[in-house]
Amino acid sequence: MSRKRKILADTILLFVTMVWGSSFVLMKNTVLDMDPVAFLAIRFILAWLIVIAILWKNLRSLKLREVLYGSIIGFFLFAGMLLQVIGLKYTYASKSAFITGLTVILVPAFVALIERKIPKINVIVGVILAFAGLWLLSGVKFSNFNFGDFLTLLADLGFVFQIIFIDIFTAKDNVNTINIAIFQLMSAAFLYVLVAMIFGIDLINVKINFIAIITILITGILGTALAFTAQVFVQKYTTPTHTALIFSAEPVFGAIFSAIIPSGPNNTTEILPLISYVGCGLILVGMIVAELNNEKNLGNGVKV
């Protein structure tokens, strides 16, 4: 893969990460007054309709396995997002962003188990530095582990397998990554609607305030339609561990926006302590270290 294409892929993933990081505080404000399942159902339906409207011509060459691959990835996305958003009702936005960032250590661990591939030494060092940065960034009352934190930790498993299966499926020959992305969003949207029906949640007459509308538009268009489609397309040019390292910047953006935008029932900001800025720096250093000698690290690692 050319250096220019790789830089472009990393830039797109970093933009996706910024969008997701900024959405934590927006979602926190929204799910305080709106049912999380209804929020996710409407968000993903909107995203799927947007992607279909723009990319429908790709479906002319649709293969059955692309439907299967997208549906499997969509299931893990559905589970991760559902647990994460429900967990937001019971924990801090910046705390949720930190726990979500733990995928940076979970992804390489599961890749080593599933694909029997150990990352290069500089990538391992980068992961350790990023995790240390995440820990310092968590000057957000992390010692009080609560139910919302537990749900968010479970959500991490959904995101981990979503990242890994994107890597596995998009590496196969003769698959259209756009079709996989389309069915990822469609299957997730379908599952949210199904859950809403099972629990009697009315998606037609749901009460939506101005904040919820803004959040649905931002997360639906940028955080879902654009972000998850770009992730599937771009991730074929990198590795799961490298993707997780870039995504480790998500809590950095989450903490920054939590310090700017008021949230919660008291409508207050979550001010970062000084040590958190050190954590942000460590995450950045970890990402840089993982990039060293990267021409030799474009594979998934050492086979064991």
BAFI-3210 file (N, C-alpha, C; in Angstrom, 3 decimals, decimal comma, padded with zeros to 6 digits):
// residues 304
n [1|2|3|4|5|6|7|8|9|10|11|12|13|14|15|16|17|18|19|20|21|22|23|24|25|26|27|28|29|30|31|32|33|34|35|36|37|38|39|40|41|42|43|44|45|46|47|48|49|50|51|52|53|54|55|56|57|58|59|60|61|62|63|64|65|66|67|68|69|70|71|72|73|74|75|76|77|78|79|80|81|82|83|84|85|86|87|88|89|90|91|92|93|94|95|96|97|98|99|100|101|102|103|104|105|106|107|108|109|110|111|112|113|114|115|116|117|118|119|120|121|122|123|124|125|126|127|128|129|130|131|132|133|134|135|136|137|138|139|140|141|142|143|144|145|146|147|148|149|150|151|152|153|154|155|156|157|158|159|160|161|162|163|164|165|166|167|168|169|170|171|172|173|174|175|176|177|178|179|180|181|182|183|184|185|186|187|188|189|190|191|192|193|194|195|196|197|198|199|200|201|202|203|204|205|206|207|208|209|210|211|212|213|214|215|216|217|218|219|220|221|222|223|224|225|226|227|228|229|230|231|232|233|234|235|236|237|238|239|240|241|242|243|244|245|246|247|248|249|250|251|252|253|254|255|256|257|258|259|260|261|262|263|264|265|266|267|268|269|270|271|272|273|274|275|276|277|278|279|280|281|282|283|284|285|286|287|288|289|290|291|292|293|294|295|296|297|298|299|300|301|302|303|304]
n.u [000,850|000,551|002,320|000,995|-001,701|-002,061|-001,702|-003,904|-005,943|-005,518|-006,036|-008,759|-009,819|-009,075|-010,613|-013,144|-012,931|-012,833|-015,400|-016,964|-015,978|-016,879|-019,539|-020,304|-021,030|-023,198|-024,969|-025,294|-026,776|-029,076|-030,147|-031,021|-033,589|-034,800|-035,740|-033,138|-033,117|-035,014|-033,755|-031,410|-032,546|-033,874|-031,667|-030,026|-031,717|-032,011|-029,322|-028,912|-030,767|-029,673|-027,178|-028,046|-029,411|-027,302|-025,401|-026,651|-026,273|-024,203|-025,370|-026,139|-024,303|-024,453|-023,545|-024,389|-022,776|-021,803|-024,017|-024,270|-021,781|-021,944|-024,198|-023,354|-021,273|-022,843|-024,470|-022,702|-022,038|-024,569|-024,995|-022,830|-023,264|-025,823|-025,468|-023,557|-024,883|-027,070|-025,618|-024,610|-026,593|-026,147|-023,614|-020,685|-020,087|-017,415|-016,216|-017,435|-016,379|-013,704|-013,755|-014,717|-012,512|-010,802|-010,721|-008,375|-006,533|-007,904|-008,459|-005,891|-005,347|-007,448|-007,088|-004,650|-005,488|-007,567|-006,662|-004,124|-001,873|000,717|001,238|003,803|006,737|006,983|004,376|003,119|004,339|003,315|000,582|000,643|001,511|-000,620|-002,705|-001,821|-002,046|-004,810|-005,571|-004,553|-005,993|-008,423|-009,215|-011,730|-013,346|-013,028|-012,730|-015,130|-016,788|-019,582|-022,973|-023,474|-020,870|-020,190|-021,928|-020,904|-018,378|-019,029|-020,022|-017,699|-016,768|-018,471|-017,644|-014,990|-015,165|-016,499|-014,562|-012,565|-013,895|-014,503|-011,941|-011,341|-013,369|-013,255|-010,825|-011,085|-011,263|-012,868|-015,056|-017,397|-016,797|-018,431|-021,027|-020,986|-020,794|-023,261|-025,105|-024,275|-025,198|-027,933|-028,691|-028,138|-029,929|-032,366|-032,335|-032,469|-035,019|-036,492|-035,981|-037,178|-039,863|-040,311|-040,130|-042,179|-041,793|-042,656|-041,952|-043,022|-044,571|-042,772|-041,467|-039,570|-037,171|-035,555|-032,773|-032,457|-033,117|-031,017|-028,868|-029,495|-029,326|-026,602|-025,203|-026,384|-025,869|-023,063|-021,778|-022,643|-023,730|-021,653|-019,329|-019,282|-019,489|-017,189|-015,307|-015,499|-014,722|-012,147|-010,692|-009,733|-007,280|-005,545|-004,621|-006,396|-005,380|-003,976|-006,073|-007,533|-005,718|-005,779|-008,433|-008,182|-007,887|-010,394|-011,582|-010,098|-011,046|-013,637|-013,380|-012,506|-014,697|-016,570|-015,715|-016,346|-019,050|-022,007|-023,560|-025,722|-028,050|-027,661|-026,669|-023,899|-020,384|-017,676|-014,827|-011,437|-008,825|-005,353|-003,665|-004,964|-004,382|-001,771|-002,247|-003,561|-001,411|000,241|-001,289|-001,151|001,635|001,834|000,454|002,170|004,566|003,691|003,577|006,176|008,664|006,760|006,343|007,191|005,374|002,875|001,475|-000,469|001,048|003,185|003,010|001,874]
n.v [-001,197|002,230|004,999|007,437|006,691|005,320|007,350|008,919|007,097|006,859|009,493|009,750|007,833|009,063|011,389|010,228|009,225|011,618|012,609|010,615|010,882|013,445|012,966|011,767|013,479|014,732|012,574|011,838|013,977|013,619|010,986|011,273|012,211|010,836|007,625|005,261|003,130|003,963|006,284|005,200|003,565|005,418|006,970|005,117|004,249|006,633|006,992|004,715|005,128|007,411|006,466|004,488|006,104|007,491|005,585|003,509|002,368|000,570|-001,734|-003,176|-005,058|-006,822|-009,420|-012,520|-013,234|-010,764|-009,608|-011,338|-010,939|-008,173|-008,207|-009,716|-008,103|-005,867|-006,839|-006,984|-004,301|-003,243|-004,428|-003,341|-000,506|-000,291|-001,186|000,669|003,191|002,860|002,487|005,053|006,441|006,034|006,777|008,978|011,092|011,463|009,397|007,169|007,408|006,893|004,156|002,969|003,448|001,459|-000,534|-000,407|-002,062|-004,414|-005,216|-005,969|-008,121|-009,959|-010,328|-011,660|-014,027|-015,002|-014,807|-015,632|-013,943|-011,894|-008,518|-006,245|-005,198|-002,403|-001,605|-002,878|-001,502|001,028|000,572|000,049|002,539|004,133|003,008|003,645|006,381|006,606|005,777|007,821|009,893|009,342|010,889|010,970|010,140|007,333|005,331|004,665|002,255|001,563|000,480|001,491|001,731|-000,964|-001,903|-000,442|-001,526|-004,111|-003,366|-002,771|-005,250|-005,804|-003,775|-004,526|-007,025|-006,148|-004,555|-006,503|-008,406|-006,820|-006,495|-009,175|-009,861|-007,857|-008,358|-010,445|-011,777|-010,258|-008,844|-006,274|-003,548|-001,401|-002,402|-004,171|-002,323|-001,017|-003,055|-003,535|-001,258|-001,499|-003,964|-003,410|-001,270|-002,614|-004,438|-002,718|-001,624|-003,959|-004,636|-002,416|-002,905|-005,297|-004,458|-002,663|000,007|003,011|004,126|005,854|007,894|009,007|011,289|014,040|016,379|019,586|019,340|016,582|016,271|017,665|016,102|013,579|014,199|014,956|012,697|010,739|011,438|012,219|010,672|008,087|007,302|008,427|007,836|004,993|003,811|004,799|003,647|000,864|000,841|002,008|000,518|-001,780|-001,163|-001,171|-002,453|-004,323|-003,744|-001,357|000,277|000,297|001,675|004,267|004,823|005,056|007,662|008,597|008,955|011,170|013,252|013,020|013,788|016,422|017,680|017,205|018,927|021,293|021,361|021,580|019,005|016,341|016,074|018,326|020,107|020,747|021,236|018,908|019,306|018,992|017,562|018,458|016,233|014,780|015,957|015,190|012,524|012,653|013,438|011,175|009,260|010,298|010,085|007,299|006,574|007,644|006,212|003,658|003,998|004,026|002,821|001,786|000,828|-001,748|-002,881|-003,213|-005,487|-007,832|-008,718|-010,978|-014,346|-016,967]
n.w [000,000|-000,814|000,670|000,681|000,377|002,752|004,672|004,055|004,708|007,482|008,249|007,650|009,422|011,815|011,717|011,839|014,416|015,897|015,431|016,677|019,292|019,971|020,104|022,472|024,663|023,495|023,095|025,732|026,784|025,298|025,815|028,382|028,346|026,310|025,113|024,925|023,020|021,131|020,256|019,044|017,075|015,364|014,651|013,246|011,221|009,791|009,003|007,403|005,317|004,170|003,237|001,444|-000,410|-001,567|-002,359|-003,757|-006,286|-006,083|-005,231|-007,415|-008,066|-006,002|-003,750|-002,169|000,006|000,792|001,935|004,111|005,450|006,052|007,715|009,913|010,942|011,455|013,512|015,718|015,879|016,487|019,061|020,516|020,338|021,493|024,178|024,962|024,754|026,482|028,814|029,110|030,387|033,022|033,776|033,579|030,708|029,805|031,199|030,086|027,530|028,071|028,929|026,611|025,047|025,835|024,017|022,679|023,919|024,011|021,369|020,060|021,750|021,299|018,558|018,568|019,765|018,068|015,351|015,661|015,595|016,516|017,321|016,026|017,890|018,319|017,948|020,066|022,186|021,613|022,070|024,831|025,808|024,933|026,423|029,020|028,794|028,503|031,038|032,683|031,609|032,619|034,822|036,028|038,097|038,110|039,941|041,133|040,132|038,273|037,330|034,777|033,815|033,679|031,666|029,534|029,349|028,516|026,075|024,731|023,844|021,728|019,931|019,573|018,233|016,002|014,727|014,258|012,617|010,422|009,403|008,731|006,844|004,810|003,741|002,052|-001,291|-004,153|-002,960|-002,297|-000,487|000,092|-000,151|001,989|004,069|003,758|004,429|006,978|008,374|007,784|008,983|011,667|012,122|011,671|013,815|016,020|015,635|015,905|018,613|019,779|019,121|020,519|023,162|023,287|022,495|021,150|018,033|016,258|017,421|019,134|021,524|020,719|021,482|020,828|021,255|020,968|018,262|016,990|017,894|016,768|014,040|013,784|014,803|013,260|010,549|010,387|012,449|011,958|009,256|007,586|009,161|009,881|007,374|006,139|007,851|007,316|004,612|004,680|006,519|005,340|004,416|006,487|009,778|012,375|014,970|014,519|013,745|016,156|017,747|016,634|017,190|019,895|020,471|020,743|023,413|024,113|022,479|023,408|026,104|025,785|024,478|026,447|028,362|027,256|026,382|028,208|030,198|031,418|034,257|035,797|034,055|033,606|032,884|032,313|033,725|032,786|034,728|035,391|035,056|033,168|030,740|030,427|030,016|027,538|025,970|026,170|024,828|022,238|021,815|021,933|019,610|017,692|018,159|017,450|014,752|013,870|011,681|010,008|007,433|007,445|008,989|007,986|007,679|009,641|011,722|013,574|012,816|014,920]
ca.u [000,000|001,348|002,367|-000,036|-002,996|-002,120|-001,912|-005,300|-006,761|-005,375|-006,698|-010,196|-010,125|-008,945|-011,800|-014,226|-012,718|-013,219|-016,868|-017,477|-015,633|-017,735|-020,942|-020,607|-021,760|-024,479|-025,827|-025,598|-027,881|-030,272|-030,738|-031,621|-035,013|-035,302|-035,387|-031,937|-033,424|-035,680|-032,708|-030,554|-033,343|-034,055|-030,331|-029,514|-032,610|-031,609|-028,014|-029,067|-031,456|-028,706|-026,189|-028,749|-029,708|-026,067|-024,577|-027,510|-025,799|-023,315|-026,159|-026,347|-023,366|-024,530|-023,346|-025,002|-021,827|-021,696|-025,153|-023,923|-020,691|-022,452|-025,144|-022,573|-020,637|-023,926|-024,923|-021,770|-022,217|-025,834|-024,800|-021,926|-023,891|-026,953|-024,946|-022,863|-025,827|-027,791|-024,661|-024,443|-027,618|-025,759|-022,233|-020,249|-019,766|-015,976|-015,916|-017,871|-015,409|-012,495|-013,961|-014,782|-011,141|-010,068|-010,598|-006,997|-005,820|-008,706|-008,353|-004,714|-005,445|-008,344|-006,456|-003,650|-006,187|-008,368|-005,881|-002,798|-000,889|001,173|001,699|005,215|007,103|006,685|002,925|002,820|004,744|002,341|-000,650|000,866|001,529|-001,987|-003,492|-001,394|-002,657|-006,231|-005,721|-004,351|-007,102|-009,636|-009,395|-013,171|-014,014|-013,079|-012,707|-016,508|-017,270|-021,026|-023,687|-023,249|-019,515|-020,223|-022,560|-019,977|-017,312|-019,589|-020,126|-016,378|-016,638|-019,143|-016,791|-013,794|-015,471|-016,840|-013,290|-011,870|-014,597|-014,303|-010,631|-011,413|-014,269|-012,833|-009,580|-011,436|-011,290|-014,151|-016,152|-017,607|-016,838|-019,563|-022,203|-020,848|-021,133|-024,709|-025,838|-023,942|-026,136|-029,296|-028,942|-028,184|-031,197|-033,433|-032,294|-032,963|-036,476|-037,010|-035,929|-038,209|-041,168|-040,392|-040,325|-043,311|-041,337|-043,312|-041,007|-043,776|-045,008|-041,764|-041,285|-038,200|-036,955|-034,602|-031,454|-032,488|-033,089|-029,640|-028,017|-029,813|-028,790|-025,135|-024,735|-026,907|-025,195|-021,602|-021,299|-023,098|-023,694|-020,303|-018,271|-019,215|-019,207|-015,763|-014,518|-015,460|-013,967|-010,755|-009,986|-009,098|-005,931|-004,764|-004,827|-007,304|-004,660|-003,698|-007,368|-007,846|-004,819|-006,337|-009,674|-007,881|-008,007|-011,808|-011,841|-009,477|-012,061|-014,778|-013,087|-012,437|-016,051|-017,268|-015,283|-016,873|-020,504|-022,661|-024,363|-026,239|-029,231|-027,287|-026,222|-022,559|-019,295|-016,766|-013,531|-010,305|-007,709|-004,082|-003,111|-005,641|-003,662|-000,619|-002,790|-003,779|-000,090|000,711|-002,037|-000,559|002,954|001,603|000,080|003,375|005,471|003,138|003,788|007,591|009,028|005,456|006,352|007,404|004,332|001,585|000,789|-001,136|001,977|003,922|002,180|002,355]
ca.v [000,000|003,441|005,830|008,470|006,076|004,992|008,603|009,287|006,174|007,244|010,784|009,489|007,158|010,042|012,238|009,403|009,182|012,922|012,679|009,745|011,464|014,594|012,549|011,246|014,450|014,949|011,431|011,897|014,925|013,122|009,796|011,616|012,458|010,017|006,222|004,951|002,273|004,817|007,153|004,421|003,117|006,560|007,345|004,163|004,291|007,820|006,729|003,712|005,778|008,323|005,658|003,878|007,153|007,919|004,483|002,398|001,740|-000,530|-002,934|-003,897|-006,187|-007,396|-010,855|-013,025|-013,204|-009,387|-009,458|-012,082|-010,253|-006,921|-008,502|-010,144|-006,893|-005,035|-007,374|-006,557|-002,851|-003,093|-004,765|-002,376|000,803|-000,375|-001,244|001,922|004,297|002,607|002,744|006,502|006,958|005,760|007,149|010,238|011,010|011,279|008,069|006,230|007,508|006,191|002,700|002,607|003,492|000,254|-001,426|-000,347|-003,232|-005,609|-005,635|-006,808|-009,360|-010,875|-010,659|-012,691|-015,280|-015,472|-014,943|-016,119|-012,990|-010,971|-007,264|-005,896|-004,689|-000,976|-001,495|-003,272|-000,358|002,089|000,190|000,232|003,982|004,631|002,574|004,473|007,689|006,464|005,687|009,165|010,721|008,991|011,611|011,172|009,343|005,971|004,368|004,263|001,449|001,414|-000,339|002,077|001,363|-002,390|-002,020|000,110|-002,518|-005,151|-002,779|-002,861|-006,534|-005,636|-002,973|-005,314|-008,005|-005,413|-004,190|-007,710|-009,019|-005,947|-006,861|-010,515|-009,913|-006,969|-008,896|-011,492|-011,347|-010,066|-008,327|-004,838|-003,066|-000,492|-003,242|-004,654|-001,186|-000,786|-004,072|-003,337|-000,270|-002,002|-004,998|-002,756|-000,543|-003,606|-005,007|-001,698|-001,570|-005,197|-004,487|-001,434|-003,578|-006,287|-003,761|-001,753|001,391|003,632|004,903|006,794|009,048|009,311|012,717|014,461|017,813|020,211|018,747|015,242|016,419|018,027|014,937|012,550|014,634|014,909|011,311|009,941|011,758|012,155|009,605|006,751|007,128|008,692|007,222|003,536|003,466|005,084|002,671|-000,402|001,038|002,368|-000,433|-002,804|-000,703|-001,141|-003,632|-004,081|-003,103|000,022|000,962|000,499|002,722|005,552|004,992|005,367|009,112|008,927|009,570|012,498|014,156|012,958|014,598|017,825|018,169|017,167|020,117|022,468|021,322|021,135|017,791|015,786|016,732|019,626|020,951|021,224|020,682|018,017|019,951|018,071|017,863|018,608|014,924|014,279|016,447|014,296|011,314|012,937|013,428|009,793|008,608|010,790|009,458|005,891|006,468|007,933|005,066|002,545|004,296|003,914|001,679|001,207|000,133|-003,163|-003,320|-003,095|-006,745|-007,913|-009,063|-012,221|-015,538|-017,854]
ca.w [000,000|-000,895|001,875|000,563|000,644|004,163|005,400|003,826|005,503|008,891|008,432|007,667|010,693|012,894|011,643|012,380|015,860|016,440|015,394|017,741|020,589|020,245|020,236|023,810|025,469|022,815|023,406|027,166|026,956|024,611|026,439|029,667|028,122|025,211|025,253|024,144|021,878|020,140|019,712|018,150|015,926|014,459|014,175|012,268|010,054|009,049|008,401|006,344|004,201|003,533|002,520|000,313|-001,390|-002,231|-002,869|-004,169|-007,519|-005,740|-004,979|-008,667|-008,079|-004,655|-003,583|-000,949|001,122|001,263|002,848|005,322|006,142|006,608|008,793|011,087|011,484|011,967|014,796|016,765|015,996|017,211|020,469|021,130|020,467|022,422|025,541|025,246|024,942|027,736|029,885|029,263|031,296|034,403|034,046|032,990|029,284|029,664|031,737|029,050|026,444|028,517|028,911|025,199|024,549|026,221|022,854|022,217|024,428|023,770|019,970|019,804|022,522|020,593|017,280|018,867|020,061|016,945|014,128|016,063|015,093|017,551|016,707|016,135|019,217|018,452|018,077|021,456|023,030|021,359|022,766|026,270|026,057|024,751|027,582|030,148|028,585|028,818|032,494|033,223|031,125|033,355|036,065|035,926|039,130|037,622|041,047|041,443|039,011|038,443|036,357|033,459|033,413|033,335|030,350|028,554|029,192|027,653|024,730|024,118|023,151|020,452|019,059|019,271|017,193|014,782|014,099|013,799|011,496|009,265|008,881|008,131|005,686|003,717|003,178|001,094|-002,686|-004,848|-002,135|-002,384|000,899|000,243|000,112|003,369|004,930|003,651|005,175|008,383|008,890|007,664|009,987|012,973|012,190|011,803|015,166|016,954|015,458|016,485|020,070|020,129|019,019|021,606|024,439|023,173|022,344|019,996|017,243|015,422|018,216|020,145|021,790|020,422|021,681|019,903|021,473|020,385|016,801|016,617|018,154|015,769|012,746|013,811|014,949|012,157|009,287|010,515|013,337|011,555|007,802|007,097|009,955|009,785|005,979|005,933|008,609|006,570|003,374|004,937|007,372|004,511|004,138|007,714|010,617|013,505|016,073|014,123|013,824|017,578|018,249|016,220|017,942|021,302|020,619|020,929|024,715|024,153|021,927|024,311|027,290|025,364|024,251|027,739|029,093|026,559|026,276|029,452|030,063|032,668|034,823|036,367|032,948|033,932|032,082|033,027|033,549|032,821|035,615|034,686|034,729|031,971|029,573|030,303|029,409|026,112|025,350|026,087|023,746|020,994|021,702|021,630|018,191|016,903|018,329|016,669|013,341|013,537|010,825|009,683|006,156|007,723|009,911|007,346|007,897|010,930|012,776|013,497|012,944|015,987]
c.u [000,881|001,242|001,245|-001,425|-003,150|-002,375|-003,357|-006,232|-006,718|-006,097|-008,213|-010,603|-010,038|-010,137|-013,017|-014,146|-013,147|-014,739|-017,463|-017,192|-016,536|-019,173|-021,299|-021,451|-023,118|-025,460|-026,225|-026,779|-029,183|-030,939|-031,266|-033,131|-035,630|-034,858|-034,184|-032,212|-034,088|-034,659|-031,856|-031,299|-033,486|-032,723|-029,864|-030,415|-032,240|-030,297|-028,124|-029,735|-030,521|-027,718|-026,822|-028,996|-028,475|-025,373|-025,390|-027,027|-024,864|-024,073|-026,432|-025,456|-023,355|-024,364|-023,929|-024,050|-021,613|-022,835|-024,839|-022,850|-021,185|-023,387|-024,421|-021,911|-021,689|-024,448|-024,011|-021,825|-023,479|-025,642|-023,925|-022,578|-025,028|-026,466|-024,255|-023,839|-026,664|-026,874|-024,455|-025,466|-027,140|-024,310|-021,911|-019,908|-018,279|-015,540|-016,292|-016,876|-014,119|-012,655|-014,057|-013,387|-010,317|-009,987|-009,168|-006,170|-006,589|-008,552|-007,101|-004,737|-006,316|-007,798|-005,428|-004,308|-006,870|-007,512|-004,466|-001,697|-000,554|001,683|003,206|005,472|006,773|005,180|002,502|003,158|003,744|001,028|-000,520|000,853|000,126|-002,866|-003,127|-002,002|-004,136|-006,461|-005,564|-005,490|-008,356|-009,677|-010,853|-013,908|-014,112|-013,124|-014,110|-017,126|-018,747|-021,651|-023,478|-021,868|-019,465|-020,828|-021,621|-018,821|-017,779|-019,696|-018,798|-016,210|-017,319|-018,269|-015,538|-014,064|-015,904|-015,565|-012,603|-012,561|-014,574|-012,977|-010,683|-012,208|-013,791|-011,525|-009,858|-011,530|-012,724|-015,314|-016,201|-017,793|-018,009|-020,836|-022,167|-021,244|-022,631|-025,477|-025,440|-024,951|-027,569|-029,613|-029,012|-029,498|-032,364|-033,496|-032,790|-034,489|-037,121|-037,041|-037,005|-039,596|-041,360|-040,720|-041,408|-042,936|-041,888|-042,321|-041,703|-044,104|-044,018|-041,592|-039,810|-038,087|-035,866|-033,207|-031,373|-032,417|-031,678|-028,716|-028,239|-029,229|-027,267|-024,635|-025,216|-026,141|-023,682|-021,140|-021,706|-022,974|-022,283|-019,264|-018,166|-018,995|-017,736|-014,897|-014,376|-014,584|-012,478|-010,001|-009,320|-007,652|-005,054|-005,069|-005,801|-006,620|-004,374|-004,972|-007,719|-006,973|-005,334|-007,617|-009,421|-007,906|-009,445|-012,092|-011,165|-010,468|-013,294|-014,591|-013,068|-013,838|-016,885|-016,910|-015,851|-018,396|-021,122|-023,502|-024,858|-027,419|-028,932|-026,750|-024,860|-021,531|-018,423|-015,345|-012,399|-009,280|-006,408|-003,527|-003,748|-004,953|-002,386|-001,062|-003,024|-002,456|000,450|-000,003|-001,454|000,807|002,814|001,265|001,295|004,349|004,995|003,364|005,241|007,856|007,787|005,412|006,511|006,294|002,946|000,801|000,203|-000,205|002,635|002,982|002,753|001,593]
c.v [001,241|004,239|006,865|007,908|005,748|006,229|009,059|008,412|006,550|008,554|010,608|008,824|008,132|010,995|011,509|009,369|010,486|013,054|011,839|010,330|012,624|014,185|012,061|012,217|014,742|013,820|011,421|012,815|014,380|011,976|010,065|011,779|011,552|008,570|005,893|004,107|003,082|005,728|006,406|003,961|004,236|006,973|006,411|004,066|005,475|007,569|005,763|004,315|006,714|007,541|005,007|004,913|007,541|006,771|003,309|001,690|000,563|-001,838|-003,733|-005,137|-006,924|-008,913|-011,283|-012,950|-011,784|-009,064|-010,133|-011,365|-008,965|-007,148|-008,936|-008,944|-005,984|-005,515|-006,903|-005,046|-002,546|-003,327|-003,739|-001,027|000,786|-000,352|000,058|003,052|004,098|002,895|004,224|007,106|006,886|006,128|008,474|010,045|010,745|009,908|006,984|006,229|006,779|004,685|002,207|002,562|002,273|-000,771|-001,442|-001,513|-004,520|-006,123|-006,466|-008,123|-010,386|-011,261|-011,768|-014,041|-015,866|-015,759|-015,446|-015,249|-011,986|-009,701|-007,076|-005,197|-003,217|-000,732|-001,845|-002,131|000,790|001,835|000,430|001,719|004,575|004,240|003,386|005,871|007,676|006,447|007,052|010,100|010,493|009,651|011,981|010,248|007,870|004,941|003,869|003,527|001,147|000,585|000,178|001,740|-000,100|-002,597|-001,521|-000,848|-003,685|-004,652|-002,875|-004,158|-006,478|-004,867|-003,733|-006,283|-007,334|-005,063|-005,412|-008,328|-008,139|-006,299|-008,193|-010,502|-009,048|-007,437|-009,968|-010,921|-011,163|-009,719|-006,814|-004,306|-002,118|-001,276|-003,802|-003,550|-000,916|-001,784|-004,093|-002,392|-000,791|-003,027|-004,397|-002,008|-001,499|-004,161|-003,998|-001,576|-002,801|-005,125|-003,513|-002,070|-004,563|-005,615|-002,683|-000,292|001,963|004,521|005,948|008,069|009,407|010,829|013,086|015,960|018,317|019,596|017,368|015,307|016,718|016,821|013,849|012,920|014,509|013,472|010,429|010,163|011,553|010,912|008,209|006,548|007,303|007,839|005,711|003,052|003,684|004,058|001,359|-000,267|001,216|001,266|-001,563|-002,434|-000,643|-002,395|-003,310|-003,341|-001,643|000,859|001,277|001,584|004,106|005,847|005,310|006,868|009,539|009,539|010,929|013,532|014,185|013,845|016,086|018,407|018,142|018,382|021,397|022,538|020,830|019,891|017,364|016,574|018,111|020,587|021,585|020,588|019,790|018,520|018,939|018,492|017,884|017,261|014,353|014,749|015,646|012,996|011,490|012,892|012,021|009,018|009,012|010,149|007,986|005,683|006,696|006,757|003,887|002,740|004,107|002,659|000,995|000,491|-001,374|-003,738|-003,289|-004,405|-006,770|-008,312|-010,412|-013,386|-016,447|-019,172]
c.w [000,000|000,396|001,856|000,884|002,116|005,025|005,260|004,667|006,975|009,185|008,515|008,970|011,868|012,903|012,203|013,897|016,531|016,490|016,521|019,120|020,962|020,530|021,640|024,620|024,836|023,149|024,874|027,419|026,385|025,362|027,843|029,535|027,063|025,403|024,366|022,902|020,763|019,467|018,685|016,904|014,899|013,846|013,060|011,034|009,163|008,304|007,226|005,112|003,440|002,679|001,284|-000,787|-002,197|-002,964|-003,426|-005,428|-007,244|-005,554|-006,248|-008,735|-006,734|-004,681|-002,241|000,231|001,656|002,222|004,184|006,121|006,811|007,780|010,062|011,748|012,113|013,298|015,927|016,972|016,790|018,709|021,174|021,360|021,479|023,864|025,924|025,567|026,205|028,922|030,155|030,225|032,745|034,716|033,371|031,509|029,074|030,174|030,731|027,897|026,808|028,416|027,472|024,587|024,917|025,097|022,334|022,760|024,165|022,343|019,703|020,570|021,800|019,220|017,480|019,114|018,828|015,711|014,386|015,469|016,193|016,878|016,883|017,469|019,380|018,580|019,501|022,407|022,858|022,071|024,268|026,628|025,937|025,936|028,824|030,038|028,901|030,321|033,152|032,817|031,948|034,722|036,181|036,889|038,734|038,745|041,399|040,255|039,215|037,321|034,935|032,927|032,973|031,952|029,248|028,301|028,322|026,209|023,990|023,331|021,783|019,470|018,646|018,124|015,890|014,017|013,497|012,586|010,244|008,599|008,141|006,823|004,519|003,078|002,126|-000,321|-003,185|-003,919|-002,278|-000,960|001,142|000,544|001,523|004,343|004,933|004,509|006,653|009,022|008,860|008,742|011,380|013,156|012,403|013,226|016,205|016,863|016,084|018,010|020,538|020,108|020,176|022,934|024,364|023,085|021,038|019,244|016,372|016,189|019,319|020,284|021,615|020,608|020,727|020,022|020,824|018,855|016,317|016,775|017,116|014,413|012,715|013,874|013,799|010,869|009,400|011,286|012,918|010,053|007,255|007,821|009,753|008,353|005,675|006,654|007,843|005,327|003,650|005,673|006,585|004,195|005,381|008,523|011,751|014,655|015,766|014,188|015,269|018,181|017,872|017,001|019,411|021,552|020,860|022,294|024,883|023,637|022,841|025,523|026,948|025,185|025,536|028,584|028,490|026,614|027,580|029,203|031,423|033,196|035,398|035,315|033,231|032,999|032,961|032,780|033,708|033,877|034,826|034,223|033,463|030,692|029,342|029,626|027,914|025,353|025,178|024,978|022,392|020,759|021,325|020,163|017,301|016,960|017,479|015,168|012,913|012,723|010,279|008,337|006,354|008,596|009,290|007,401|009,280|012,055|012,525|013,725|014,016|015,921]
res [m|s|r|k|r|k|i|l|a|d|t|i|l|l|f|v|t|m|v|w|g|s|s|f|v|l|m|k|n|t|v|l|d|m|d|p|v|a|f|l|a|i|r|f|i|l|a|w|l|i|v|i|a|i|l|w|k|n|l|r|s|l|k|l|r|e|v|l|y|g|s|i|i|g|f|f|l|f|a|g|m|l|l|q|v|i|g|l|k|y|t|y|a|s|k|s|a|f|i|t|g|l|t|v|i|l|v|p|a|f|v|a|l|i|e|r|k|i|p|k|i|n|v|i|v|g|v|i|l|a|f|a|g|l|w|l|l|s|g|v|k|f|s|n|f|n|f|g|d|f|l|t|l|l|a|d|l|g|f|v|f|q|i|i|f|i|d|i|f|t|a|k|d|n|v|n|t|i|n|i|a|i|f|q|l|m|s|a|a|f|l|y|v|l|v|a|m|i|f|g|i|d|l|i|n|v|k|i|n|f|i|a|i|i|t|i|l|i|t|g|i|l|g|t|a|l|a|f|t|a|q|v|f|v|q|k|y|t|t|p|t|h|t|a|l|i|f|s|a|e|p|v|f|g|a|i|f|s|a|i|i|p|s|g|p|n|n|t|t|e|i|l|p|l|i|s|y|v|g|c|g|l|i|l|v|g|m|i|v|a|e|l|n|n|e|k|n|l|g|n|g|v|k|v]
***
